[in-house]
Amino acid sequence: MSLKKNYYKCLSVTENTKKNGDPYLFIRLENKDSIVDGYIWDNIDIYKNVVSEDGIYAIKYQIDSFNKASVLNIKNISPVEGSRYKKYGYTKSMVTMSPSKKNNFYLSEISKFILSREDKSLTALNDLMITNKRKILSTKLVESKYLTLKYFEMVEKTFISKADSKLFIHIIALHGLRLDINSLLEKLNANTRLYQGLSLYVNNNKGFIKKYKFIVDFIDDNLKNYINLKKESNKNDGKE
């Protein structure tokens, strides 16, 4: 299979371990067209000292499928430094996605996450978000919601009960949006924990915080981390 080539900005890089104990690098990448996951399976000792957050890279890769998503199987990655790559046509705009396009991308990813659960209540949640798409996109919360959902997915089986999983997802998606969710409540069974939790969330905010403090703390902690990371990223961008 022939290799593809493109330029990307590294949003994050993590060293993980395969089931057999071998290390690999997981890299979150952005360019003007997409945000995508990339994996480096070989020569980890070399590349882990090359790749860093906010770095710009020329990447050679193959398209693979992992966890039902298209990912980059990275074969070679080189830092874009100085003017070396300008003669090949590189410009900074190639690795910068516009804010509106990024918001649409993350909202689409949130929708995919919600629908992947194949649950009627979550389908109803997705319908509500589609109806209010313009209002949601006008906020600055879409990216942080996506990242919070991804982190939730990572820790879900560790400490979150099945009874609370759906409520977690609903609150992460709805928190801070000030949407009218009566149409969503009408589609839910009034005797379920989900209905009761959402009703409390809408009608008695203090009561919800008291009963579901672990959900509120989870969202607040992730939002604070997101804000701090954005500040650091903006500082680094200002140095260029």
Helices and strands as residue ranges (DSSP letters): E 4-17, E 23-30, E 35-40, H 44-47, E 56-66, E 69-79, G 86-88, G 92-95, H 99-115, H 120-131, H 133-137, H 142-159, H 162-174, H 182-186, H 193-203, H 205-211, H 213-238
